[in-house]
């Protein structure tokens, strides 16, 4: 059986295209043990995306 760690934190963010690697690097400097970057692309325009700052097509 694997030991469990109840002190895990999930951090997620939506960033401009090209800034994911820097964010992952900073996360590791601050103690992050792993990371995954997803490239997103979309064209849906809603007020919720505007509030999230995600209206640009490339993120």
CHARMM internal coordinates of N, CA and C (Angstrom, degrees):
IC EDIT
DIST 1 N 1 CA 1.4411
DIST 1 CA 1 C 1.5272
ANGL 1 N 1 CA 1 C 108.93
DIST 1 C 2 N 1.3319
ANGL 1 CA 1 C 2 N 116.23
DIHE 1 N 1 CA 1 C 2 N 137.59
DIST 2 N 2 CA 1.4600
ANGL 1 C 2 N 2 CA 120.86
DIHE 1 CA 1 C 2 N 2 CA 179.78
DIST 2 CA 2 C 1.5248
ANGL 2 N 2 CA 2 C 110.39
DIHE 1 C 2 N 2 CA 2 C -83.01
DIST 2 C 3 N 1.3338
ANGL 2 CA 2 C 3 N 116.58
DIHE 2 N 2 CA 2 C 3 N 142.63
DIST 3 N 3 CA 1.4609
ANGL 2 C 3 N 3 CA 118.70
DIHE 2 CA 2 C 3 N 3 CA 175.87
DIST 3 CA 3 C 1.5313
ANGL 3 N 3 CA 3 C 109.84
DIHE 2 C 3 N 3 CA 3 C -67.04
DIST 3 C 4 N 1.3155
ANGL 3 CA 3 C 4 N 116.54
DIHE 3 N 3 CA 3 C 4 N 149.28
DIST 4 N 4 CA 1.4596
ANGL 3 C 4 N 4 CA 120.05
DIHE 3 CA 3 C 4 N 4 CA 178.99
DIST 4 CA 4 C 1.5145
ANGL 4 N 4 CA 4 C 110.49
DIHE 3 C 4 N 4 CA 4 C -106.60
DIST 4 C 5 N 1.2970
ANGL 4 CA 4 C 5 N 115.06
DIHE 4 N 4 CA 4 C 5 N 151.79
DIST 5 N 5 CA 1.4532
ANGL 4 C 5 N 5 CA 121.46
DIHE 4 CA 4 C 5 N 5 CA 177.25
DIST 5 CA 5 C 1.5227
ANGL 5 N 5 CA 5 C 107.30
DIHE 4 C 5 N 5 CA 5 C -125.86
DIST 5 C 6 N 1.3050
ANGL 5 CA 5 C 6 N 117.13
DIHE 5 N 5 CA 5 C 6 N 109.91
DIST 6 N 6 CA 1.4589
ANGL 5 C 6 N 6 CA 121.27
DIHE 5 CA 5 C 6 N 6 CA -177.96
DIST 6 CA 6 C 1.5225
ANGL 6 N 6 CA 6 C 112.75
DIHE 5 C 6 N 6 CA 6 C -84.00
DIST 6 C 7 N 1.3166
ANGL 6 CA 6 C 7 N 118.34
DIHE 6 N 6 CA 6 C 7 N 2.90
DIST 7 N 7 CA 1.4588
ANGL 6 C 7 N 7 CA 121.78
DIHE 6 CA 6 C 7 N 7 CA -178.37
DIST 7 CA 7 C 1.5237
ANGL 7 N 7 CA 7 C 112.16
DIHE 6 C 7 N 7 CA 7 C -100.50
DIST 7 C 8 N 1.3099
ANGL 7 CA 7 C 8 N 117.63
DIHE 7 N 7 CA 7 C 8 N 30.56
DIST 8 N 8 CA 1.4576
ANGL 7 C 8 N 8 CA 121.20
DIHE 7 CA 7 C 8 N 8 CA 179.95
DIST 8 CA 8 C 1.5201
ANGL 8 N 8 CA 8 C 110.53
DIHE 7 C 8 N 8 CA 8 C -81.92
DIST 8 C 9 N 1.3309
ANGL 8 CA 8 C 9 N 115.94
DIHE 8 N 8 CA 8 C 9 N 146.21
DIST 9 N 9 CA 1.4582
ANGL 8 C 9 N 9 CA 122.20
DIHE 8 CA 8 C 9 N 9 CA 178.02
DIST 9 CA 9 C 1.5203
ANGL 9 N 9 CA 9 C 108.09
DIHE 8 C 9 N 9 CA 9 C -129.08
DIST 9 C 10 N 1.3209
ANGL 9 CA 9 C 10 N 116.49
DIHE 9 N 9 CA 9 C 10 N 131.66
DIST 10 N 10 CA 1.4561
ANGL 9 C 10 N 10 CA 121.64
DIHE 9 CA 9 C 10 N 10 CA 175.41
DIST 10 CA 10 C 1.5180
ANGL 10 N 10 CA 10 C 107.86
DIHE 9 C 10 N 10 CA 10 C -98.14
DIST 10 C 11 N 1.3136
ANGL 10 CA 10 C 11 N 116.04
DIHE 10 N 10 CA 10 C 11 N 124.09
DIST 11 N 11 CA 1.4587
ANGL 10 C 11 N 11 CA 122.17
DIHE 10 CA 10 C 11 N 11 CA 179.11
DIST 11 CA 11 C 1.5156
ANGL 11 N 11 CA 11 C 107.79
DIHE 10 C 11 N 11 CA 11 C -117.28
DIST 11 C 12 N 1.3132
ANGL 11 CA 11 C 12 N 116.99
DIHE 11 N 11 CA 11 C 12 N 128.22
DIST 12 N 12 CA 1.4650
ANGL 11 C 12 N 12 CA 119.95
DIHE 11 CA 11 C 12 N 12 CA 176.99
DIST 12 CA 12 C 1.5215
ANGL 12 N 12 CA 12 C 109.18
DIHE 11 C 12 N 12 CA 12 C -134.53
DIST 12 C 13 N 1.3215
ANGL 12 CA 12 C 13 N 115.94
DIHE 12 N 12 CA 12 C 13 N 151.98
DIST 13 N 13 CA 1.4596
ANGL 12 C 13 N 13 CA 119.94
DIHE 12 CA 12 C 13 N 13 CA -179.91
DIST 13 CA 13 C 1.5214
ANGL 13 N 13 CA 13 C 110.00
DIHE 12 C 13 N 13 CA 13 C -153.65
DIST 13 C 14 N 1.3152
ANGL 13 CA 13 C 14 N 115.52
DIHE 13 N 13 CA 13 C 14 N 158.24
DIST 14 N 14 CA 1.4579
ANGL 13 C 14 N 14 CA 122.59
DIHE 13 CA 13 C 14 N 14 CA 173.32
DIST 14 CA 14 C 1.5194
ANGL 14 N 14 CA 14 C 105.95
DIHE 13 C 14 N 14 CA 14 C -113.48
DIST 14 C 15 N 1.3247
ANGL 14 CA 14 C 15 N 115.96
DIHE 14 N 14 CA 14 C 15 N 118.92
DIST 15 N 15 CA 1.4590
ANGL 14 C 15 N 15 CA 121.27
DIHE 14 CA 14 C 15 N 15 CA -174.99
DIST 15 CA 15 C 1.5128
ANGL 15 N 15 CA 15 C 111.00
DIHE 14 C 15 N 15 CA 15 C -121.74
DIST 15 C 16 N 1.3281
ANGL 15 CA 15 C 16 N 115.57
DIHE 15 N 15 CA 15 C 16 N 161.04
DIST 16 N 16 CA 1.4564
ANGL 15 C 16 N 16 CA 120.32
DIHE 15 CA 15 C 16 N 16 CA 173.03
DIST 16 CA 16 C 1.5187
ANGL 16 N 16 CA 16 C 109.65
DIHE 15 C 16 N 16 CA 16 C -64.68
DIST 16 C 17 N 1.3257
ANGL 16 CA 16 C 17 N 115.38
DIHE 16 N 16 CA 16 C 17 N 153.50
DIST 17 N 17 CA 1.4569
ANGL 16 C 17 N 17 CA 121.34
DIHE 16 CA 16 C 17 N 17 CA 179.79
DIST 17 CA 17 C 1.5300
ANGL 17 N 17 CA 17 C 109.74
DIHE 16 C 17 N 17 CA 17 C -55.91
DIST 17 C 18 N 1.3229
ANGL 17 CA 17 C 18 N 116.47
DIHE 17 N 17 CA 17 C 18 N 132.98
DIST 18 N 18 CA 1.4576
ANGL 17 C 18 N 18 CA 122.02
DIHE 17 CA 17 C 18 N 18 CA 177.02
DIST 18 CA 18 C 1.5182
ANGL 18 N 18 CA 18 C 115.03
DIHE 17 C 18 N 18 CA 18 C 94.05
DIST 18 C 19 N 1.3168
ANGL 18 CA 18 C 19 N 118.59
DIHE 18 N 18 CA 18 C 19 N -4.66
DIST 19 N 19 CA 1.4655
ANGL 18 C 19 N 19 CA 120.66
DIHE 18 CA 18 C 19 N 19 CA -177.68
DIST 19 CA 19 C 1.5233
ANGL 19 N 19 CA 19 C 113.52
DIHE 18 C 19 N 19 CA 19 C -104.45
DIST 19 C 20 N 1.3209
ANGL 19 CA 19 C 20 N 118.08
DIHE 19 N 19 CA 19 C 20 N -2.76
DIST 20 N 20 CA 1.4593
ANGL 19 C 20 N 20 CA 121.63
DIHE 19 CA 19 C 20 N 20 CA -178.03
DIST 20 CA 20 C 1.5174
ANGL 20 N 20 CA 20 C 113.51
DIHE 19 C 20 N 20 CA 20 C -64.63
DIST 20 C 21 N 1.3220
ANGL 20 CA 20 C 21 N 117.13
DIHE 20 N 20 CA 20 C 21 N -40.19
DIST 21 N 21 CA 1.4671
ANGL 20 C 21 N 21 CA 120.42
DIHE 20 CA 20 C 21 N 21 CA -179.04
DIST 21 CA 21 C 1.5226
ANGL 21 N 21 CA 21 C 111.38
DIHE 20 C 21 N 21 CA 21 C -64.20
DIST 21 C 22 N 1.3303
ANGL 21 CA 21 C 22 N 116.83
DIHE 21 N 21 CA 21 C 22 N -39.92
DIST 22 N 22 CA 1.4661
ANGL 21 C 22 N 22 CA 119.75
DIHE 21 CA 21 C 22 N 22 CA 178.07
DIST 22 CA 22 C 1.5251
ANGL 22 N 22 CA 22 C 110.83
DIHE 21 C 22 N 22 CA 22 C -65.52
DIST 22 C 23 N 1.3258
ANGL 22 CA 22 C 23 N 116.82
DIHE 22 N 22 CA 22 C 23 N -39.97
DIST 23 N 23 CA 1.4657
ANGL 22 C 23 N 23 CA 120.45
DIHE 22 CA 22 C 23 N 23 CA 179.19
DIST 23 CA 23 C 1.5232
ANGL 23 N 23 CA 23 C 110.64
DIHE 22 C 23 N 23 CA 23 C -64.65
DIST 23 C 24 N 1.3206
ANGL 23 CA 23 C 24 N 117.09
DIHE 23 N 23 CA 23 C 24 N -40.97
DIST 24 N 24 CA 1.4612
ANGL 23 C 24 N 24 CA 120.92
DIHE 23 CA 23 C 24 N 24 CA 178.66
DIST 24 CA 24 C 1.5262
ANGL 24 N 24 CA 24 C 110.69
DIHE 23 C 24 N 24 CA 24 C -65.79
DIST 24 C 25 N 1.3197
ANGL 24 CA 24 C 25 N 116.88
DIHE 24 N 24 CA 24 C 25 N -40.23
DIST 25 N 25 CA 1.4670
ANGL 24 C 25 N 25 CA 121.35
DIHE 24 CA 24 C 25 N 25 CA 177.61
DIST 25 CA 25 C 1.5304
ANGL 25 N 25 CA 25 C 110.63
DIHE 24 C 25 N 25 CA 25 C -62.04
DIST 25 C 26 N 1.3214
ANGL 25 CA 25 C 26 N 117.21
DIHE 25 N 25 CA 25 C 26 N -44.12
DIST 26 N 26 CA 1.4626
ANGL 25 C 26 N 26 CA 121.26
DIHE 25 CA 25 C 26 N 26 CA 178.36
DIST 26 CA 26 C 1.5251
ANGL 26 N 26 CA 26 C 111.01
DIHE 25 C 26 N 26 CA 26 C -64.42
DIST 26 C 27 N 1.3152
ANGL 26 CA 26 C 27 N 116.44
DIHE 26 N 26 CA 26 C 27 N -40.35
DIST 27 N 27 CA 1.4645
ANGL 26 C 27 N 27 CA 121.01
DIHE 26 CA 26 C 27 N 27 CA 178.21
DIST 27 CA 27 C 1.5228
ANGL 27 N 27 CA 27 C 111.04
DIHE 26 C 27 N 27 CA 27 C -59.16
DIST 27 C 28 N 1.3174
ANGL 27 CA 27 C 28 N 116.77
DIHE 27 N 27 CA 27 C 28 N -43.44
DIST 28 N 28 CA 1.4663
ANGL 27 C 28 N 28 CA 120.21
DIHE 27 CA 27 C 28 N 28 CA 179.67
DIST 28 CA 28 C 1.5237
ANGL 28 N 28 CA 28 C 111.42
DIHE 27 C 28 N 28 CA 28 C -67.43
DIST 28 C 29 N 1.3426
ANGL 28 CA 28 C 29 N 117.59
DIHE 28 N 28 CA 28 C 29 N -35.85
DIST 29 N 29 CA 1.4611
ANGL 28 C 29 N 29 CA 120.46
DIHE 28 CA 28 C 29 N 29 CA 176.58
DIST 29 CA 29 C 1.5271
ANGL 29 N 29 CA 29 C 111.18
DIHE 28 C 29 N 29 CA 29 C -63.83
DIST 29 C 30 N 1.3373
ANGL 29 CA 29 C 30 N 116.05
DIHE 29 N 29 CA 29 C 30 N -31.17
DIST 30 N 30 CA 1.4642
ANGL 29 C 30 N 30 CA 120.96
DIHE 29 CA 29 C 30 N 30 CA -178.93
DIST 30 CA 30 C 1.5172
ANGL 30 N 30 CA 30 C 113.32
DIHE 29 C 30 N 30 CA 30 C -89.13
DIST 30 C 31 N 1.3392
ANGL 30 CA 30 C 31 N 116.94
DIHE 30 N 30 CA 30 C 31 N 6.25
DIST 31 N 31 CA 1.4560
ANGL 30 C 31 N 31 CA 120.13
DIHE 30 CA 30 C 31 N 31 CA 175.06
DIST 31 CA 31 C 1.5114
ANGL 31 N 31 CA 31 C 115.84
DIHE 30 C 31 N 31 CA 31 C 110.36
DIST 31 C 32 N 1.3176
ANGL 31 CA 31 C 32 N 117.44
DIHE 31 N 31 CA 31 C 32 N 1.05
DIST 32 N 32 CA 1.4628
ANGL 31 C 32 N 32 CA 119.90
DIHE 31 CA 31 C 32 N 32 CA 177.54
DIST 32 CA 32 C 1.5180
ANGL 32 N 32 CA 32 C 110.47
DIHE 31 C 32 N 32 CA 32 C -64.85
DIST 32 C 33 N 1.3057
ANGL 32 CA 32 C 33 N 116.90
DIHE 32 N 32 CA 32 C 33 N 139.89
DIST 33 N 33 CA 1.4621
ANGL 32 C 33 N 33 CA 120.73
DIHE 32 CA 32 C 33 N 33 CA -176.58
DIST 33 CA 33 C 1.5197
ANGL 33 N 33 CA 33 C 113.42
DIHE 32 C 33 N 33 CA 33 C -98.73
DIST 33 C 34 N 1.3215
ANGL 33 CA 33 C 34 N 117.42
DIHE 33 N 33 CA 33 C 34 N -21.50
DIST 34 N 34 CA 1.4626
ANGL 33 C 34 N 34 CA 120.48
DIHE 33 CA 33 C 34 N 34 CA -177.53
DIST 34 CA 34 C 1.5197
ANGL 34 N 34 CA 34 C 108.96
DIHE 33 C 34 N 34 CA 34 C -154.22
DIST 34 C 35 N 1.3106
ANGL 34 CA 34 C 35 N 116.13
DIHE 34 N 34 CA 34 C 35 N 165.90
DIST 35 N 35 CA 1.4560
ANGL 34 C 35 N 35 CA 119.64
DIHE 34 CA 34 C 35 N 35 CA 178.51
DIST 35 CA 35 C 1.5105
ANGL 35 N 35 CA 35 C 111.45
DIHE 34 C 35 N 35 CA 35 C -164.63
DIST 35 C 36 N 1.2939
ANGL 35 CA 35 C 36 N 115.46
DIHE 35 N 35 CA 35 C 36 N 154.39
DIST 36 N 36 CA 1.4560
ANGL 35 C 36 N 36 CA 122.40
DIHE 35 CA 35 C 36 N 36 CA 177.79
DIST 36 CA 36 C 1.5196
ANGL 36 N 36 CA 36 C 108.16
DIHE 35 C 36 N 36 CA 36 C -136.17
DIST 36 C 37 N 1.3185
ANGL 36 CA 36 C 37 N 116.27
DIHE 36 N 36 CA 36 C 37 N 135.34
DIST 37 N 37 CA 1.4589
ANGL 36 C 37 N 37 CA 121.64
DIHE 36 CA 36 C 37 N 37 CA 177.88
DIST 37 CA 37 C 1.5175
ANGL 37 N 37 CA 37 C 108.44
DIHE 36 C 37 N 37 CA 37 C -113.97
DIST 37 C 38 N 1.3205
ANGL 37 CA 37 C 38 N 116.19
DIHE 37 N 37 CA 37 C 38 N 127.77
DIST 38 N 38 CA 1.4635
ANGL 37 C 38 N 38 CA 121.95
DIHE 37 CA 37 C 38 N 38 CA 175.11
DIST 38 CA 38 C 1.5202
ANGL 38 N 38 CA 38 C 108.41
DIHE 37 C 38 N 38 CA 38 C -110.81
DIST 38 C 39 N 1.3101
ANGL 38 CA 38 C 39 N 116.69
DIHE 38 N 38 CA 38 C 39 N 132.90
DIST 39 N 39 CA 1.4546
ANGL 38 C 39 N 39 CA 121.23
DIHE 38 CA 38 C 39 N 39 CA 175.20
DIST 39 CA 39 C 1.5157
ANGL 39 N 39 CA 39 C 108.00
DIHE 38 C 39 N 39 CA 39 C -91.17
DIST 39 C 40 N 1.3046
ANGL 39 CA 39 C 40 N 116.36
DIHE 39 N 39 CA 39 C 40 N 121.02
DIST 40 N 40 CA 1.4581
ANGL 39 C 40 N 40 CA 120.18
DIHE 39 CA 39 C 40 N 40 CA -178.83
DIST 40 CA 40 C 1.5153
ANGL 40 N 40 CA 40 C 111.23
DIHE 39 C 40 N 40 CA 40 C -111.98
DIST 40 C 41 N 1.3052
ANGL 40 CA 40 C 41 N 114.75
DIHE 40 N 40 CA 40 C 41 N 148.88
DIST 41 N 41 CA 1.4535
ANGL 40 C 41 N 41 CA 119.78
DIHE 40 CA 40 C 41 N 41 CA 177.29
DIST 41 CA 41 C 1.5180
ANGL 41 N 41 CA 41 C 107.66
DIHE 40 C 41 N 41 CA 41 C -148.24
DIST 41 C 42 N 1.3045
ANGL 41 CA 41 C 42 N 117.18
DIHE 41 N 41 CA 41 C 42 N 131.18
DIST 42 N 42 CA 1.4502
ANGL 41 C 42 N 42 CA 118.85
DIHE 41 CA 41 C 42 N 42 CA -178.47
DIST 42 CA 42 C 1.5094
ANGL 42 N 42 CA 42 C 111.86
DIHE 41 C 42 N 42 CA 42 C -158.69
DIST 42 C 43 N 1.3135
ANGL 42 CA 42 C 43 N 115.49
DIHE 42 N 42 CA 42 C 43 N 170.58
DIST 43 N 43 CA 1.4611
ANGL 42 C 43 N 43 CA 120.36
DIHE 42 CA 42 C 43 N 43 CA -178.60
DIST 43 CA 43 C 1.5164
ANGL 43 N 43 CA 43 C 112.66
DIHE 42 C 43 N 43 CA 43 C -131.00
DIST 43 C 44 N 1.3196
ANGL 43 CA 43 C 44 N 118.48
DIHE 43 N 43 CA 43 C 44 N 4.70
DIST 44 N 44 CA 1.4591
ANGL 43 C 44 N 44 CA 121.10
DIHE 43 CA 43 C 44 N 44 CA -179.20
DIST 44 CA 44 C 1.5207
ANGL 44 N 44 CA 44 C 109.31
DIHE 43 C 44 N 44 CA 44 C -71.97
DIST 44 C 45 N 1.3295
ANGL 44 CA 44 C 45 N 116.77
DIHE 44 N 44 CA 44 C 45 N 132.35
DIST 45 N 45 CA 1.4658
ANGL 44 C 45 N 45 CA 120.88
DIHE 44 CA 44 C 45 N 45 CA 179.28
DIST 45 CA 45 C 1.5264
ANGL 45 N 45 CA 45 C 108.86
DIHE 44 C 45 N 45 CA 45 C -117.54
DIST 45 C 46 N 1.3060
ANGL 45 CA 45 C 46 N 115.66
DIHE 45 N 45 CA 45 C 46 N 115.91
DIST 46 N 46 CA 1.4592
ANGL 45 C 46 N 46 CA 120.52
DIHE 45 CA 45 C 46 N 46 CA 176.89
DIST 46 CA 46 C 1.5158
ANGL 46 N 46 CA 46 C 109.14
DIHE 45 C 46 N 46 CA 46 C -139.00
DIST 46 C 47 N 1.3132
ANGL 46 CA 46 C 47 N 115.86
DIHE 46 N 46 CA 46 C 47 N 164.66
DIST 47 N 47 CA 1.4666
ANGL 46 C 47 N 47 CA 118.86
DIHE 46 CA 46 C 47 N 47 CA 178.36
DIST 47 CA 47 C 1.5223
ANGL 47 N 47 CA 47 C 111.36
DIHE 46 C 47 N 47 CA 47 C -65.40
DIST 47 C 48 N 1.3446
ANGL 47 CA 47 C 48 N 117.99
DIHE 47 N 47 CA 47 C 48 N -28.61
DIST 48 N 48 CA 1.4664
ANGL 47 C 48 N 48 CA 120.62
DIHE 47 CA 47 C 48 N 48 CA 179.23
DIST 48 CA 48 C 1.5201
ANGL 48 N 48 CA 48 C 110.76
DIHE 47 C 48 N 48 CA 48 C -68.80
DIST 48 C 49 N 1.3220
ANGL 48 CA 48 C 49 N 117.20
DIHE 48 N 48 CA 48 C 49 N -41.03
DIST 49 N 49 CA 1.4650
ANGL 48 C 49 N 49 CA 119.68
DIHE 48 CA 48 C 49 N 49 CA 176.80
DIST 49 CA 49 C 1.5200
ANGL 49 N 49 CA 49 C 110.22
DIHE 48 C 49 N 49 CA 49 C -64.51
DIST 49 C 50 N 1.3174
ANGL 49 CA 49 C 50 N 117.07
DIHE 49 N 49 CA 49 C 50 N -36.96
DIST 50 N 50 CA 1.4558
ANGL 49 C 50 N 50 CA 120.67
DIHE 49 CA 49 C 50 N 50 CA 177.30
DIST 50 CA 50 C 1.5248
ANGL 50 N 50 CA 50 C 110.38
DIHE 49 C 50 N 50 CA 50 C -62.48
DIST 50 C 51 N 1.3259
ANGL 50 CA 50 C 51 N 117.38
DIHE 50 N 50 CA 50 C 51 N -42.62
DIST 51 N 51 CA 1.4647
ANGL 50 C 51 N 51 CA 120.68
DIHE 50 CA 50 C 51 N 51 CA 178.06
DIST 51 CA 51 C 1.5263
ANGL 51 N 51 CA 51 C 111.66
DIHE 50 C 51 N 51 CA 51 C -63.12
DIST 51 C 52 N 1.3257
ANGL 51 CA 51 C 52 N 116.97
DIHE 51 N 51 CA 51 C 52 N -34.17
DIST 52 N 52 CA 1.4670
ANGL 51 C 52 N 52 CA 121.24
DIHE 51 CA 51 C 52 N 52 CA 179.36
DIST 52 CA 52 C 1.5222
ANGL 52 N 52 CA 52 C 112.26
DIHE 51 C 52 N 52 CA 52 C -81.39
DIST 52 C 53 N 1.3131
ANGL 52 CA 52 C 53 N 117.45
DIHE 52 N 52 CA 52 C 53 N -7.69
DIST 53 N 53 CA 1.4532
ANGL 52 C 53 N 53 CA 120.78
DIHE 52 CA 52 C 53 N 53 CA -177.11
DIST 53 CA 53 C 1.5098
ANGL 53 N 53 CA 53 C 112.02
DIHE 52 C 53 N 53 CA 53 C 73.90
DIST 53 C 54 N 1.3216
ANGL 53 CA 53 C 54 N 116.63
DIHE 53 N 53 CA 53 C 54 N 27.35
DIST 54 N 54 CA 1.4612
ANGL 53 C 54 N 54 CA 120.91
DIHE 53 CA 53 C 54 N 54 CA -174.12
DIST 54 CA 54 C 1.5259
ANGL 54 N 54 CA 54 C 112.52
DIHE 53 C 54 N 54 CA 54 C -113.19
DIST 54 C 55 N 1.3294
ANGL 54 CA 54 C 55 N 117.97
DIHE 54 N 54 CA 54 C 55 N 27.74
DIST 55 N 55 CA 1.4603
ANGL 54 C 55 N 55 CA 119.42
DIHE 54 CA 54 C 55 N 55 CA -178.96
DIST 55 CA 55 C 1.5218
ANGL 55 N 55 CA 55 C 113.29
DIHE 54 C 55 N 55 CA 55 C -77.59
DIST 55 C 56 N 1.3125
ANGL 55 CA 55 C 56 N 117.81
DIHE 55 N 55 CA 55 C 56 N -23.16
DIST 56 N 56 CA 1.4601
ANGL 55 C 56 N 56 CA 118.98
DIHE 55 CA 55 C 56 N 56 CA 177.49
DIST 56 CA 56 C 1.5166
ANGL 56 N 56 CA 56 C 109.22
DIHE 55 C 56 N 56 CA 56 C -65.35
DIST 56 C 57 N 1.3153
ANGL 56 CA 56 C 57 N 116.26
DIHE 56 N 56 CA 56 C 57 N 148.51
DIST 57 N 57 CA 1.4600
ANGL 56 C 57 N 57 CA 120.30
DIHE 56 CA 56 C 57 N 57 CA -174.59
DIST 57 CA 57 C 1.5264
ANGL 57 N 57 CA 57 C 112.28
DIHE 56 C 57 N 57 CA 57 C -70.05
DIST 57 C 58 N 1.3202
ANGL 57 CA 57 C 58 N 119.03
DIHE 57 N 57 CA 57 C 58 N -40.56
DIST 58 N 58 CA 1.4722
ANGL 57 C 58 N 58 CA 121.12
DIHE 57 CA 57 C 58 N 58 CA -178.04
DIST 58 CA 58 C 1.5116
ANGL 58 N 58 CA 58 C 110.30
DIHE 57 C 58 N 58 CA 58 C -99.18
DIST 58 C 59 N 1.3133
ANGL 58 CA 58 C 59 N 116.04
DIHE 58 N 58 CA 58 C 59 N 123.34
DIST 59 N 59 CA 1.4689
ANGL 58 C 59 N 59 CA 122.13
DIHE 58 CA 58 C 59 N 59 CA 176.33
DIST 59 CA 59 C 1.4997
ANGL 59 N 59 CA 59 C 108.75
DIHE 58 C 59 N 59 CA 59 C -134.96
END
COOR INIT
IC SEED 1 N 1 CA 1 C
IC BUILD
